[in-house]
């Protein structure tokens, strides 16, 4: 949530199977239901809502990763370059095990769940 549908379109354009919750009318789901959907569909959650990272960190049993954006500018023009950087630096970690990647204005942190 909080991430533009244009980011999902960009991800699809470069070969990922991405959906935006509003595209499927699922934006009314609870955080727990969104996590369950991500787990069942083997997806990574991209969000500006820090609740997901906290839920996964405390639960430690959900095999899904989250990329959380703690930045002011959530436009696709700002998010997409940050995702490119994440894919360059952390693609292996994202594909191996559940992680939480936190994107701040001038820092990206990775935490194993």
Phi, psi and omega per residue, in radians:
X1 nan 2.610 -3.128
X2 1.490 -0.151 3.126
X3 -1.774 2.306 -3.058
X4 -1.063 2.549 3.048
X5 -1.061 -0.407 3.117
X6 -1.140 -0.478 3.082
X7 -1.196 -0.722 3.074
X8 -1.103 -0.708 3.094
X9 -1.084 -0.739 3.112
X10 -1.092 -0.789 3.117
X11 -1.039 -0.754 3.083
X12 -1.080 -0.676 -3.135
X13 -1.137 -0.435 3.124
X14 -1.780 0.218 2.978
X15 1.835 0.052 3.089
X16 -1.616 2.671 3.062
X17 -1.640 1.578 -3.065
X18 -1.970 2.507 3.021
X19 -2.260 2.710 3.001
X20 -1.915 2.332 -3.053
X21 -0.971 -0.608 -3.135
X22 -1.201 -0.453 3.098
X23 -1.113 -0.584 -3.118
X24 -1.782 0.159 -3.125
X25 1.154 0.453 -3.065
X26 -1.783 0.159 -3.070
X27 -1.217 -0.072 3.100
X28 -1.667 -0.016 3.131
X29 -1.191 2.664 3.037
X30 -1.274 2.862 3.100
X31 -0.993 -0.735 -3.140
X32 -1.090 -0.720 3.120
X33 -1.168 -0.629 3.100
X34 -1.152 -0.739 3.096
X35 -1.082 -0.782 3.115
X36 -1.031 -0.727 3.107
X37 -1.116 -0.767 3.133
X38 -1.082 -0.740 3.134
X39 -1.122 -0.832 -3.076
X40 -1.160 -0.487 -3.128
X41 -1.806 0.137 3.125
X42 0.945 0.950 -3.099
X43 -1.997 2.844 3.019
X44 -1.836 2.358 -3.136
X45 -1.576 2.237 2.994
X46 -1.914 2.220 -3.032
X47 -2.709 2.750 2.965
X48 -1.794 0.038 -3.128
X49 -1.659 2.029 -3.081
X50 -1.273 -0.185 3.140
X51 -1.017 -0.640 -3.098
X52 -1.095 -0.815 3.116
X53 -1.064 -0.723 3.127
X54 -1.152 -0.769 3.119
X55 -1.037 -0.803 -3.124
X56 -1.212 -0.657 -3.140
X57 -1.136 -0.700 -3.122
X58 -1.366 -0.616 -3.098
X59 -1.286 -0.760 3.106
X60 0.964 0.307 3.132
X61 -2.202 -0.037 -3.141
X62 -1.586 2.087 -3.111
X63 -1.436 1.053 3.063
X64 -2.457 2.694 3.139
X65 -1.826 2.813 3.080
X66 -2.377 2.421 2.989
X67 -1.969 1.984 -3.095
X68 -1.938 2.323 -3.100
X69 -1.783 2.022 3.070
X70 -1.935 1.115 -3.097
X71 -2.334 2.796 -3.118
X72 -1.407 -0.699 -3.064
X73 -1.618 1.761 -3.118
X74 -1.739 0.359 3.109
X75 -1.218 2.652 3.098
X76 -0.977 -0.584 -3.135
X77 -1.130 -0.405 3.086
X78 -1.681 -0.639 -3.086
X79 -1.259 -0.766 -3.040
X80 -1.041 -0.824 3.087
X81 -1.064 -0.585 3.106
X82 -1.199 -0.667 3.068
X83 -1.153 -0.683 3.078
X84 -1.034 -0.746 3.107
X85 -1.117 -0.742 3.110
X86 -1.073 -0.785 3.136
X87 -1.113 -0.653 3.102
X88 -1.155 -0.689 -3.030
X89 -1.628 -0.565 -2.938
X90 -2.235 0.270 -3.095
X91 -1.045 -0.716 3.134
X92 -1.094 -0.772 3.134
X93 -1.125 -0.683 3.117
X94 -1.117 -0.575 -3.099
X95 -1.505 -0.327 -3.094
X96 -1.497 -0.911 -2.985
X97 -2.583 2.777 3.096
X98 -1.104 2.320 3.119
X99 -2.406 2.812 2.971
X100 -2.008 2.109 3.072
X101 -1.916 2.143 3.139
X102 -1.891 2.167 -3.131
X103 -1.852 2.047 3.052
X104 -1.939 3.091 -3.050
X105 -0.904 -0.797 -3.064
X106 -2.270 0.419 -3.092
X107 -2.687 2.514 3.024
X108 -2.198 2.207 -3.134
X109 -2.061 2.518 3.076
X110 -2.066 2.332 3.099
X111 -2.281 2.209 3.052
X112 -1.236 2.434 3.101
X113 -1.581 nan nan
